[in-house]
Amino acid sequence: MLYSLAVSGLLILVVVLAAIFVFHVGRRSTSVKKFPIAAGCKQKTFPILPGTHVFALNAKVKWNSFPPTSGPHYASPAAWNFYTDPINPRISLHNLEHGGVDIFYGSKVPSSQIQDLQTFWNSDPNGILVAPMPKADKNISVPRPIPSYANKIVLAAWTAEPYGTTRGAVTPGHGYLMACNHFDEKTIKNFRDQHRGKGPERFSVASLTPGT
């Protein structure tokens, strides 16, 4: 009897270990490597919301961060570009779904740092949208109060496994939001390199060219 129990216990252990192996090896990891963040920069992560489409620029939407890092968004994205006027966040959120990175700058960010952002964007613009910080209108529901970003540079990304057969379904991953009180090229580059090209509606970075 003791021998039988020992054999049964061994078989159970083998089955459990095999299941763990299959579960972990068979799945694609959505983890994001940690990278050095400069003093004055802070990154937050957010649960992913369903990426459903809305068809009006003033549609009611509910997000868990502002700027948004996942969730309902306008049916068409913005062209990849460096903008001098704010973009409706319902639109720029769609750019994150494609695997891009949004970079916003506040109204009090020095012009010299905006020029640094322009130079950074010029060096590798694919999949990068830069624009002034948008505002949350009355039809945007987000946790309040919204932090003051007037003197901040804010980066947003939506990093998740690709959608399956159902577009807009929630897949493993996170939304990422990083706010910096100054331009730090290394930190911004690290954020871009960690998150670009990893949206759930996955486009190749090479296809996310300026103007498209």
DRENMAR-501973 format. One record per atom (N, C-alpha, C): residue in one letter; x, y, z. Coordinates in steps of 0.001 Angstrom, whole numbers. Example, Ala and Ser with C-alpha at 12.3 -4.5 7.8 and 13.67 -1.06 7.14 Angstrom:
2
@aa A	east 13190	north -5690	up 7800
@aa A	east 12300	north -4500	up 7800
@aa A	east 13200	north -3300	up 7800
@aa S	east 12850	north -2250	up 7080
@aa S	east 13670	north -1060	up 7140
@aa S	east 12900	north 30	up 7870
***
This chain:
212
@aa M	east 836	north -1207	up 0
@aa M	east 0	north 0	up 0
@aa M	east 877	north 1265	up 0
@aa L	east 1919	north 1237	up 857
@aa L	east 2814	north 2389	up 896
@aa L	east 3491	north 2611	up -451
@aa Y	east 3851	north 1504	up -1093
@aa Y	east 4494	north 1597	up -2412
@aa Y	east 3530	north 2208	up -3424
@aa S	east 2266	north 1796	up -3386
@aa S	east 1260	north 2307	up -4314
@aa S	east 1032	north 3794	up -4099
@aa L	east 969	north 4204	up -2801
@aa L	east 791	north 5620	up -2505
@aa L	east 1959	north 6455	up -3011
@aa A	east 3164	north 5904	up -2852
@aa A	east 4348	north 6614	up -3313
@aa A	east 4326	north 6804	up -4826
@aa V	east 3952	north 5738	up -5540
@aa V	east 3882	north 5803	up -7000
@aa V	east 2811	north 6796	up -7439
@aa S	east 1654	north 6760	up -6755
@aa S	east 566	north 7673	up -7090
@aa S	east 989	north 9129	up -6856
@aa G	east 1678	north 9359	up -5742
@aa G	east 2151	north 10703	up -5445
@aa G	east 3133	north 11194	up -6478
@aa L	east 4007	north 10303	up -6941
@aa L	east 4990	north 10660	up -7952
@aa L	east 4314	north 11015	up -9270
@aa L	east 3290	north 10227	up -9631
@aa L	east 2564	north 10491	up -10867
@aa L	east 1856	north 11847	up -10812
@aa I	east 1259	north 12159	up -9662
@aa I	east 579	north 13447	up -9504
@aa I	east 1563	north 14600	up -9652
@aa L	east 2755	north 14429	up -9025
@aa L	east 3779	north 15463	up -9113
@aa L	east 4202	north 15683	up -10559
@aa V	east 4372	north 14594	up -11306
@aa V	east 4769	north 14700	up -12710
@aa V	east 3720	north 15454	up -13517
@aa V	east 2443	north 15112	up -13266
@aa V	east 1355	north 15771	up -13989
@aa V	east 1320	north 17267	up -13682
@aa V	east 1471	north 17622	up -12406
@aa V	east 1452	north 19024	up -12007
@aa V	east 2602	north 19789	up -12648
@aa L	east 3806	north 19202	up -12607
@aa L	east 4960	north 19861	up -13205
@aa L	east 4787	north 20022	up -14713
@aa A	east 4206	north 19010	up -15348
@aa A	east 3976	north 19087	up -16792
@aa A	east 2987	north 20194	up -17120
@aa A	east 1945	north 20306	up -16295
@aa A	east 942	north 21350	up -16527
@aa A	east 1555	north 22735	up -16381
@aa I	east 2387	north 22918	up -15358
@aa I	east 3057	north 24202	up -15154
@aa I	east 3947	north 24529	up -16339
@aa F	east 4655	north 23521	up -16821
@aa F	east 5567	north 23716	up -17958
@aa F	east 4791	north 24146	up -19200
@aa V	east 3705	north 23429	up -19492
@aa V	east 2914	north 23742	up -20670
@aa V	east 2299	north 25128	up -20553
@aa F	east 1811	north 25465	up -19366
@aa F	east 1151	north 26753	up -19158
@aa F	east 2102	north 27907	up -19404
@aa H	east 3316	north 27781	up -18868
@aa H	east 4264	north 28880	up -18976
@aa H	east 4969	north 28910	up -20328
@aa V	east 5360	north 27752	up -20841
@aa V	east 6091	north 27724	up -22097
@aa V	east 5161	north 27969	up -23270
@aa G	east 3933	north 27462	up -23152
@aa G	east 3004	north 27592	up -24258
@aa G	east 2460	north 28993	up -24433
@aa R	east 2542	north 29828	up -23402
@aa R	east 2028	north 31190	up -23492
@aa R	east 3129	north 32144	up -23912
@aa R	east 2727	north 33208	up -24601
@aa R	east 3671	north 34249	up -24977
@aa R	east 3723	north 35278	up -23861
@aa S	east 4903	north 35587	up -23423
@aa S	east 5054	north 36505	up -22295
@aa S	east 4670	north 37924	up -22700
@aa T	east 4003	north 38620	up -21795
@aa T	east 3680	north 40028	up -22020
@aa T	east 4468	north 40929	up -21071
@aa S	east 5445	north 40360	up -20387
@aa S	east 6206	north 41142	up -19420
@aa S	east 7061	north 42178	up -20135
@aa V	east 7266	north 43286	up -19473
@aa V	east 8092	north 44361	up -19998
@aa V	east 9305	north 44507	up -19100
@aa K	east 10476	north 44531	up -19705
@aa K	east 11698	north 44632	up -18935
@aa K	east 11780	north 45995	up -18259
@aa K	east 12311	north 45991	up -17053
@aa K	east 12528	north 47252	up -16363
@aa K	east 13685	north 47989	up -17029
@aa F	east 13603	north 49294	up -17024
@aa F	east 14678	north 50093	up -17594
@aa F	east 14933	north 51290	up -16686
@aa P	east 16137	north 51848	up -16755
@aa P	east 16455	north 52995	up -15887
@aa P	east 15554	north 54187	up -16191
@aa I	east 15024	north 54800	up -15150
@aa I	east 14171	north 55973	up -15281
@aa I	east 14844	north 57134	up -14558
@aa A	east 14971	north 58247	up -15230
@aa A	east 15669	north 59402	up -14659
@aa A	east 14899	north 59972	up -13482
@aa A	east 15617	north 60620	up -12594
@aa A	east 14970	north 61343	up -11502
@aa A	east 14048	north 62394	up -12097
@aa G	east 12869	north 62512	up -11505
@aa G	east 11884	north 63438	up -12046
@aa G	east 10910	north 62795	up -13001
@aa C	east 11094	north 61491	up -13269
@aa C	east 10170	north 60738	up -14117
@aa C	east 9501	north 59646	up -13284
@aa K	east 8241	north 59386	up -13556
@aa K	east 7510	north 58361	up -12822
@aa K	east 6588	north 57617	up -13776
@aa Q	east 6666	north 56283	up -13736
@aa Q	east 5844	north 55459	up -14617
@aa Q	east 4764	north 54728	up -13821
@aa K	east 3552	north 54673	up -14380
@aa K	east 2448	north 53942	up -13788
@aa K	east 1913	north 52926	up -14794
@aa T	east 1361	north 51839	up -14277
@aa T	east 736	north 50835	up -15132
@aa T	east -757	north 50773	up -14821
@aa F	east -1524	north 50374	up -15829
@aa F	east -2979	north 50333	up -15701
@aa F	east -3531	north 49063	up -16322
@aa P	east -4610	north 48507	up -15744
@aa P	east -5269	north 47356	up -16369
@aa P	east -5797	north 47745	up -17751
@aa I	east -5838	north 46755	up -18630
@aa I	east -6297	north 47011	up -19992
@aa I	east -7820	north 46990	up -20065
@aa L	east -8364	north 47949	up -20824
@aa L	east -9794	north 48036	up -21087
@aa L	east -10076	north 47570	up -22515
@aa P	east -11306	north 47112	up -22797
@aa P	east -11641	north 46672	up -24167
@aa P	east -11466	north 47795	up -25179
@aa G	east -10852	north 47469	up -26305
@aa G	east -10567	north 48466	up -27336
@aa G	east -11681	north 48609	up -28346
@aa T	east -12856	north 48993	up -27903
@aa T	east -13993	north 49160	up -28799
@aa T	east -13917	north 50504	up -29530
@aa H	east -14652	north 50587	up -30663
@aa H	east -14636	north 51806	up -31455
@aa H	east -15824	north 52707	up -31139
@aa V	east -15580	north 54009	up -31186
@aa V	east -16654	north 54998	up -31158
@aa V	east -16577	north 55765	up -32475
@aa F	east -17704	north 56379	up -32860
@aa F	east -17762	north 56980	up -34190
@aa F	east -18093	north 58469	up -34146
@aa A	east -17925	north 59059	up -32981
@aa A	east -18098	north 60501	up -32836
@aa A	east -16962	north 61043	up -31982
@aa L	east -16466	north 62210	up -32322
@aa L	east -15332	north 62777	up -31596
@aa L	east -15702	north 63293	up -30218
@aa N	east -17010	north 63372	up -29950
@aa N	east -17464	north 63770	up -28608
@aa N	east -18181	north 62623	up -27909
@aa A	east -17920	north 61388	up -28363
@aa A	east -18582	north 60219	up -27774
@aa A	east -18220	north 60077	up -26306
@aa K	east -19148	north 59549	up -25530
@aa K	east -18877	north 59283	up -24125
@aa K	east -17941	north 58083	up -24016
@aa V	east -16851	north 58254	up -23281
@aa V	east -15876	north 57187	up -23083
@aa V	east -15487	north 57137	up -21619
@aa K	east -15093	north 55966	up -21167
@aa K	east -14639	north 55790	up -19789
@aa K	east -13276	north 55125	up -19812
@aa W	east -12282	north 55810	up -19268
@aa W	east -10914	north 55326	up -19223
@aa W	east -10437	north 55253	up -17779
@aa N	east -9347	north 54508	up -17564
@aa N	east -8798	north 54418	up -16204
@aa N	east -7549	north 55265	up -16011
@aa S	east -7202	north 56054	up -17020
@aa S	east -6080	north 56991	up -16893
@aa S	east -6321	north 58151	up -17847
@aa F	east -5606	north 59228	up -17620
@aa F	east -5602	north 60336	up -18576
@aa F	east -4208	north 60930	up -18615
@aa P	east -3606	north 61020	up -19829
@aa P	east -4117	north 60508	up -21091
@aa P	east -4403	north 59006	up -21027
@aa P	east -5284	north 58510	up -21934
@aa P	east -5664	north 57093	up -21879
@aa P	east -4552	north 56184	up -22381
@aa T	east -4554	north 54954	up -21855
@aa T	east -3570	north 53957	up -22290
@aa T	east -4230	north 52702	up -22837
@aa S	east -5549	north 52646	up -22838
@aa S	east -6318	north 51575	up -23480
@aa S	east -7774	north 51964	up -23371
@aa G	east -8637	north 51217	up -24062
@aa G	east -10061	north 51468	up -23931
@aa G	east -10719	north 51927	up -25216
@aa P	east -11978	north 52374	up -25129
@aa P	east -12711	north 52801	up -26321
@aa P	east -12064	north 54006	up -26974
@aa H	east -12085	north 54027	up -28305
@aa H	east -11393	north 55081	up -29038
@aa H	east -12054	north 55293	up -30394
@aa Y	east -11696	north 56397	up -31037
@aa Y	east -12251	north 56729	up -32348
@aa Y	east -11808	north 55696	up -33378
@aa A	east -12667	north 55495	up -34382
@aa A	east -12447	north 54405	up -35338
@aa A	east -11218	north 54597	up -36225
@aa S	east -10719	north 55819	up -36357
@aa S	east -9535	north 56080	up -37187
@aa S	east -8444	north 56733	up -36344
@aa P	east -7187	north 56325	up -36535
@aa P	east -6086	north 56949	up -35778
@aa P	east -5652	north 58254	up -36429
@aa A	east -4812	north 58980	up -35733
@aa A	east -4199	north 60185	up -36298
@aa A	east -3009	north 59787	up -37160
@aa A	east -2652	north 60648	up -38099
@aa A	east -1425	north 60421	up -38859
@aa A	east -238	north 60582	up -37914
@aa W	east 777	north 59746	up -38091
@aa W	east 1982	north 59865	up -37277
@aa W	east 2676	north 61164	up -37629
@aa N	east 2865	north 62010	up -36606
@aa N	east 3430	north 63317	up -36901
@aa N	east 3852	north 64004	up -35611
@aa F	east 4511	north 65148	up -35767
@aa F	east 4835	north 66030	up -34647
@aa F	east 3881	north 67217	up -34761
@aa Y	east 2948	north 67317	up -33808
@aa Y	east 1876	north 68308	up -33888
@aa Y	east 2143	north 69495	up -32967
@aa T	east 1624	north 70653	up -33388
@aa T	east 1704	north 71844	up -32549
@aa T	east 346	north 72212	up -31972
@aa D	east -698	north 71480	up -32351
@aa D	east -2031	north 71651	up -31785
@aa D	east -2463	north 70340	up -31123
@aa P	east -3245	north 70417	up -30040
@aa P	east -3689	north 69191	up -29363
@aa P	east -4549	north 68315	up -30279
@aa I	east -4540	north 67017	up -29987
@aa I	east -5337	north 66037	up -30722
@aa I	east -6358	north 65444	up -29770
@aa N	east -7558	north 65244	up -30271
@aa N	east -8583	north 64595	up -29469
@aa N	east -8040	north 63255	up -28957
@aa P	east -8040	north 63021	up -27650
@aa P	east -7437	north 61780	up -27128
@aa P	east -8160	north 60513	up -27584
@aa R	east -9409	north 60637	up -28036
@aa R	east -10106	north 59471	up -28593
@aa R	east -9399	north 58985	up -29859
@aa I	east -8792	north 59949	up -30568
@aa I	east -8081	north 59617	up -31806
@aa I	east -6687	north 59080	up -31505
@aa S	east -5938	north 59812	up -30682
@aa S	east -4544	north 59407	up -30423
@aa S	east -4467	north 58070	up -29691
@aa L	east -5527	north 57687	up -28968
@aa L	east -5531	north 56379	up -28314
@aa L	east -5504	north 55257	up -29335
@aa H	east -6139	north 55477	up -30494
@aa H	east -6116	north 54448	up -31545
@aa H	east -4682	north 54209	up -32022
@aa N	east -3856	north 55241	up -31992
@aa N	east -2454	north 55069	up -32384
@aa N	east -1728	north 54107	up -31453
@aa L	east -2082	north 54143	up -30160
@aa L	east -1471	north 53208	up -29221
@aa L	east -1895	north 51781	up -29538
@aa E	east -3154	north 51594	up -29933
@aa E	east -3638	north 50253	up -30254
@aa E	east -2845	north 49651	up -31407
@aa H	east -2374	north 50491	up -32322
@aa H	east -1580	north 50008	up -33450
@aa H	east -145	north 49677	up -33054
@aa G	east 239	north 50024	up -31835
@aa G	east 1601	north 49739	up -31385
@aa G	east 2486	north 50956	up -31305
@aa G	east 1878	north 52134	up -31400
@aa G	east 2669	north 53351	up -31326
@aa G	east 2862	north 53848	up -29903
@aa V	east 3568	north 54944	up -29791
@aa V	east 3788	north 55627	up -28511
@aa V	east 3352	north 57078	up -28690
@aa D	east 2522	north 57559	up -27783
@aa D	east 2116	north 58966	up -27785
@aa D	east 2986	north 59737	up -26796
@aa I	east 3462	north 60900	up -27217
@aa I	east 4223	north 61784	up -26347
@aa I	east 3523	north 63138	up -26317
@aa F	east 3157	north 63581	up -25129
@aa F	east 2460	north 64857	up -24965
@aa F	east 3325	north 65812	up -24146
@aa Y	east 3243	north 67096	up -24477
@aa Y	east 3986	north 68085	up -23702
@aa Y	east 3020	north 69158	up -23188
@aa G	east 3223	north 69556	up -21922
@aa G	east 2354	north 70520	up -21279
@aa G	east 2600	north 71936	up -21741
@aa S	east 1670	north 72817	up -21391
@aa S	east 1717	north 74202	up -21867
@aa S	east 2888	north 74999	up -21305
@aa K	east 3457	north 74538	up -20181
@aa K	east 4568	north 75265	up -19573
@aa K	east 5928	north 74596	up -19792
@aa V	east 5964	north 73577	up -20638
@aa V	east 7246	north 72956	up -20971
@aa V	east 8065	north 73955	up -21788
@aa P	east 9310	north 74218	up -21421
@aa P	east 10116	north 75207	up -22137
@aa P	east 10256	north 74874	up -23624
@aa S	east 10316	north 75918	up -24436
@aa S	east 10433	north 75726	up -25882
@aa S	east 11703	north 74960	up -26249
@aa S	east 12734	north 75103	up -25442
@aa S	east 13975	north 74377	up -25718
@aa S	east 13771	north 72873	up -25586
@aa Q	east 12937	north 72455	up -24627
@aa Q	east 12669	north 71034	up -24456
@aa Q	east 11711	north 70510	up -25537
@aa I	east 10804	north 71363	up -26001
@aa I	east 9955	north 70969	up -27131
@aa I	east 10824	north 70757	up -28368
@aa Q	east 11831	north 71598	up -28527
@aa Q	east 12768	north 71416	up -29639
@aa Q	east 13551	north 70117	up -29476
@aa D	east 13913	north 69783	up -28234
@aa D	east 14577	north 68499	up -27985
@aa D	east 13666	north 67336	up -28398
@aa L	east 12370	north 67454	up -28095
@aa L	east 11418	north 66426	up -28514
@aa L	east 11347	north 66338	up -30036
@aa Q	east 11366	north 67496	up -30695
@aa Q	east 11328	north 67512	up -32157
@aa Q	east 12551	north 66796	up -32730
@aa T	east 13717	north 67088	up -32161
@aa T	east 14943	north 66437	up -32625
@aa T	east 14879	north 64931	up -32376
@aa F	east 14368	north 64543	up -31206
@aa F	east 14216	north 63120	up -30884
@aa F	east 13278	north 62451	up -31877
@aa W	east 12144	north 63088	up -32158
@aa W	east 11181	north 62523	up -33109
@aa W	east 11791	north 62423	up -34506
@aa N	east 12491	north 63442	up -34939
@aa N	east 13104	north 63436	up -36269
@aa N	east 14073	north 62273	up -36449
@aa S	east 14738	north 61871	up -35363
@aa S	east 15765	north 60831	up -35460
@aa S	east 15185	north 59444	up -35718
@aa D	east 13920	north 59218	up -35327
@aa D	east 13298	north 57895	up -35485
@aa D	east 11790	north 58050	up -35295
@aa P	east 11078	north 58581	up -36299
@aa P	east 9683	north 58991	up -36105
@aa P	east 8642	north 57891	up -36240
@aa N	east 8996	north 56738	up -36749
@aa N	east 7989	north 55710	up -36996
@aa N	east 7247	north 55325	up -35711
@aa G	east 5931	north 55330	up -35786
@aa G	east 5130	north 54892	up -34655
@aa G	east 5173	north 55835	up -33467
@aa I	east 5561	north 57089	up -33681
@aa I	east 5619	north 58072	up -32597
@aa I	east 4744	north 59269	up -32956
@aa L	east 3851	north 59614	up -32066
@aa L	east 3002	north 60795	up -32208
@aa L	east 3352	north 61759	up -31085
@aa V	east 3666	north 62987	up -31437
@aa V	east 3984	north 64015	up -30439
@aa V	east 2994	north 65158	up -30604
@aa A	east 2434	north 65644	up -29496
@aa A	east 1438	north 66709	up -29554
@aa A	east 1333	north 67400	up -28202
@aa P	east 762	north 68600	up -28177
@aa P	east 487	north 69241	up -26881
@aa P	east -486	north 68402	up -26069
@aa M	east -415	north 68531	up -24756
@aa M	east -1288	north 67781	up -23859
@aa M	east -2753	north 68082	up -24145
@aa P	east -3583	north 67054	up -24361
@aa P	east -5012	north 67290	up -24583
@aa P	east -5729	north 67563	up -23269
@aa K	east -7018	north 67932	up -23382
@aa K	east -7847	north 68129	up -22206
@aa K	east -8965	north 67101	up -22186
@aa A	east -9418	north 66774	up -20998
@aa A	east -10522	north 65833	up -20841
@aa A	east -11831	north 66607	up -20904
@aa D	east -12613	north 66409	up -21979
@aa D	east -13881	north 67117	up -22108
@aa D	east -14951	north 66476	up -21226
@aa K	east -16151	north 67046	up -21248
@aa K	east -17215	north 66623	up -20334
@aa K	east -17708	north 65201	up -20583
@aa N	east -17431	north 64648	up -21764
@aa N	east -17877	north 63292	up -22081
@aa N	east -16804	north 62237	up -21832
@aa I	east -15699	north 62669	up -21249
@aa I	east -14618	north 61737	up -20906
@aa I	east -14654	north 61488	up -19406
@aa S	east -14871	north 60238	up -19043
@aa S	east -14912	north 59861	up -17630
@aa S	east -13596	north 59189	up -17259
@aa V	east -12870	north 59808	up -16313
@aa V	east -11593	north 59281	up -15835
@aa V	east -11499	north 59540	up -14341
@aa P	east -10624	north 58833	up -13645
@aa P	east -10438	north 59119	up -12214
@aa P	east -10028	north 60571	up -11994
@aa R	east -10633	north 61195	up -11038
@aa R	east -10342	north 62595	up -10725
@aa R	east -9675	north 62690	up -9354
@aa P	east -8887	north 63708	up -9104
@aa P	east -8538	north 64768	up -10043
@aa P	east -7463	north 64326	up -11025
@aa I	east -7479	north 64905	up -12216
@aa I	east -6435	north 64633	up -13198
@aa I	east -5173	north 65390	up -12781
@aa P	east -4019	north 64733	up -12752
@aa P	east -2783	north 65440	up -12366
@aa P	east -2521	north 66639	up -13262
@aa S	east -1843	north 67617	up -12743
@aa S	east -1439	north 68764	up -13548
@aa S	east -221	north 68389	up -14387
@aa Y	east -381	north 68482	up -15687
@aa Y	east 708	north 68130	up -16600
@aa Y	east 1289	north 69358	up -17291
@aa A	east 1006	north 70546	up -16767
@aa A	east 1410	north 71769	up -17455
@aa A	east 2911	north 71820	up -17721
@aa N	east 3708	north 71335	up -16761
@aa N	east 5163	north 71384	up -16929
@aa N	east 5758	north 69999	up -17149
@aa K	east 4933	north 69077	up -17652
@aa K	east 5370	north 67688	up -17814
@aa K	east 5459	north 67274	up -19279
@aa I	east 6317	north 66298	up -19511
@aa I	east 6341	north 65527	up -20760
@aa I	east 5795	north 64156	up -20399
@aa V	east 4744	north 63734	up -21091
@aa V	east 4024	north 62512	up -20731
@aa V	east 4036	north 61533	up -21903
@aa L	east 4387	north 60287	up -21604
@aa L	east 4427	north 59238	up -22623
@aa L	east 3379	north 58180	up -22303
@aa A	east 2714	north 57685	up -23338
@aa A	east 1669	north 56676	up -23166
@aa A	east 1898	north 55521	up -24129
@aa A	east 1593	north 54295	up -23654
@aa A	east 1720	north 53103	up -24496
@aa A	east 687	north 52074	up -24058
@aa W	east 316	north 51214	up -25006
@aa W	east -648	north 50140	up -24773
@aa W	east 47	north 48864	up -25218
@aa T	east 611	north 48138	up -24284
@aa T	east 1403	north 46949	up -24587
@aa T	east 601	north 45709	up -24233
@aa A	east 260	north 44900	up -25236
@aa A	east -603	north 43742	up -25000
@aa A	east -405	north 42702	up -26087
@aa E	east -843	north 41478	up -25806
@aa E	east -831	north 40430	up -26813
@aa E	east -1766	north 40807	up -27962
@aa P	east -1472	north 40358	up -29181
@aa P	east -2349	north 40674	up -30314
@aa P	east -3756	north 40141	up -30098
@aa Y	east -4727	north 40855	up -30673
@aa Y	east -6099	north 40385	up -30617
@aa Y	east -6214	north 39016	up -31297
@aa G	east -7183	north 38233	up -30828
@aa G	east -7482	north 36973	up -31491
@aa G	east -8523	north 37196	up -32573
@aa T	east -9544	north 36343	up -32593
@aa T	east -10577	north 36454	up -33618
@aa T	east -11552	north 37583	up -33333
@aa T	east -11590	north 38068	up -32092
@aa T	east -12519	north 39132	up -31730
@aa T	east -11750	north 40436	up -31562
@aa R	east -11946	north 41365	up -32487
@aa R	east -11253	north 42651	up -32407
@aa R	east -11756	north 43424	up -31199
@aa G	east -10850	north 43986	up -30454
@aa G	east -11221	north 44773	up -29297
@aa G	east -11295	north 43992	up -28000
@aa A	east -11064	north 42673	up -28079
@aa A	east -11100	north 41874	up -26860
@aa A	east -9917	north 42233	up -25968
@aa V	east -10067	north 41976	up -24684
@aa V	east -8974	north 42242	up -23754
@aa V	east -7967	north 41101	up -23826
@aa T	east -6711	north 41427	up -24047
@aa T	east -5640	north 40433	up -24077
@aa T	east -4620	north 40785	up -22995
@aa P	east -3782	north 39825	up -22583
@aa P	east -2845	north 40099	up -21491
@aa P	east -1899	north 41260	up -21796
@aa G	east -1676	north 42091	up -20821
@aa G	east -775	north 43220	up -20978
@aa G	east -1161	north 44354	up -20052
@aa H	east -634	north 45544	up -20313
@aa H	east -910	north 46711	up -19479
@aa H	east -869	north 47985	up -20302
@aa G	east -1490	north 49017	up -19754
@aa G	east -1282	north 50358	up -20255
@aa G	east -180	north 51004	up -19438
@aa Y	east 630	north 51834	up -20082
@aa Y	east 1755	north 52477	up -19400
@aa Y	east 1693	north 53986	up -19603
@aa L	east 1927	north 54710	up -18534
@aa L	east 1933	north 56165	up -18571
@aa L	east 3138	north 56648	up -17767
@aa M	east 3974	north 57444	up -18403
@aa M	east 5145	north 57977	up -17709
@aa M	east 5164	north 59494	up -17845
@aa A	east 5306	north 60170	up -16717
@aa A	east 5371	north 61633	up -16690
@aa A	east 6754	north 62067	up -16214
@aa C	east 7342	north 63002	up -16941
@aa C	east 8672	north 63532	up -16596
@aa C	east 8587	north 65043	up -16472
@aa N	east 9309	north 65585	up -15495
@aa N	east 9291	north 67041	up -15326
@aa N	east 10388	north 67730	up -16137
@aa H	east 11052	north 66969	up -16998
@aa H	east 12042	north 67526	up -17908
@aa H	east 12302	north 66522	up -19024
@aa F	east 12904	north 66978	up -20107
@aa F	east 13268	north 66089	up -21204
@aa F	east 14507	north 65289	up -20823
@aa D	east 14389	north 63975	up -20854
@aa D	east 15543	north 63099	up -20630
@aa D	east 15566	north 62086	up -21776
@aa E	east 16471	north 62274	up -22694
@aa E	east 16487	north 61476	up -23926
@aa E	east 16608	north 59984	up -23651
@aa K	east 17462	north 59595	up -22715
@aa K	east 17676	north 58178	up -22451
@aa K	east 16407	north 57515	up -21929
@aa T	east 15728	north 58178	up -20990
@aa T	east 14501	north 57607	up -20426
@aa T	east 13415	north 57505	up -21486
@aa I	east 13247	north 58546	up -22286
@aa I	east 12224	north 58542	up -23331
@aa I	east 12540	north 57482	up -24379
@aa K	east 13807	north 57343	up -24732
@aa K	east 14219	north 56319	up -25698
@aa K	east 13943	north 54927	up -25141
@aa N	east 14254	north 54713	up -23864
@aa N	east 14003	north 53403	up -23261
@aa N	east 12513	north 53066	up -23271
@aa F	east 11669	north 54046	up -22934
@aa F	east 10217	north 53827	up -22960
@aa F	east 9778	north 53459	up -24372
@aa R	east 10242	north 54223	up -25349
@aa R	east 9887	north 53938	up -26749
@aa R	east 10310	north 52531	up -27157
@aa D	east 11541	north 52167	up -26849
@aa D	east 12058	north 50881	up -27289
@aa D	east 11370	north 49707	up -26593
@aa Q	east 10906	north 49914	up -25363
@aa Q	east 10219	north 48847	up -24638
@aa Q	east 8801	north 48623	up -25151
@aa H	east 8133	north 49664	up -25615
@aa H	east 6701	north 49564	up -25890
@aa H	east 6308	north 49689	up -27356
@aa R	east 7121	north 50308	up -28173
@aa R	east 6733	north 50510	up -29571
@aa R	east 6622	north 49179	up -30307
@aa G	east 5567	north 49055	up -31104
@aa G	east 5368	north 47841	up -31889
@aa G	east 4714	north 46714	up -31130
@aa K	east 4156	north 46993	up -29935
@aa K	east 3608	north 45926	up -29095
@aa K	east 2138	north 46147	up -28743
@aa G	east 1426	north 46893	up -29559
@aa G	east 2	north 47089	up -29330
@aa G	east -799	north 45859	up -29722
@aa P	east -2050	north 45745	up -29272
@aa P	east -2850	north 44550	up -29551
@aa P	east -3286	north 44438	up -31011
@aa E	east -3397	north 45565	up -31704
@aa E	east -3684	north 45534	up -33138
@aa E	east -2352	north 45793	up -33819
@aa R	east -1563	north 44739	up -33911
@aa R	east -120	north 44900	up -34092
@aa R	east 299	north 45168	up -35527
@aa F	east 828	north 46375	up -35746
@aa F	east 1404	north 46741	up -37021
@aa F	east 2930	north 46725	up -36869
@aa S	east 3631	north 46469	up -37968
@aa S	east 5090	north 46543	up -37908
@aa S	east 5497	north 47998	up -37778
@aa V	east 6534	north 48246	up -36996
@aa V	east 7011	north 49619	up -36802
@aa V	east 7398	north 50240	up -38133
@aa A	east 7934	north 49426	up -39039
@aa A	east 8363	north 49943	up -40345
@aa A	east 7201	north 50520	up -41147
@aa S	east 5977	north 50087	up -40854
@aa S	east 4814	north 50564	up -41604
@aa S	east 4191	north 51813	up -40986
@aa L	east 4614	north 52187	up -39783
@aa L	east 4019	north 53318	up -39074
@aa L	east 4811	north 54589	up -39383
@aa T	east 4856	north 54950	up -40645
@aa T	east 5699	north 56049	up -41102
@aa T	east 4987	north 57398	up -40963
@aa P	east 5754	north 58495	up -40856
@aa P	east 5127	north 59813	up -40736
@aa P	east 4140	north 60085	up -41866
@aa G	east 2995	north 60626	up -41513
@aa G	east 1975	north 60956	up -42498
@aa G	east 965	north 59865	up -42761
@aa T	east 1250	north 58640	up -42292
@aa T	east 301	north 57545	up -42530
@aa T	east -593	north 57355	up -41328
***
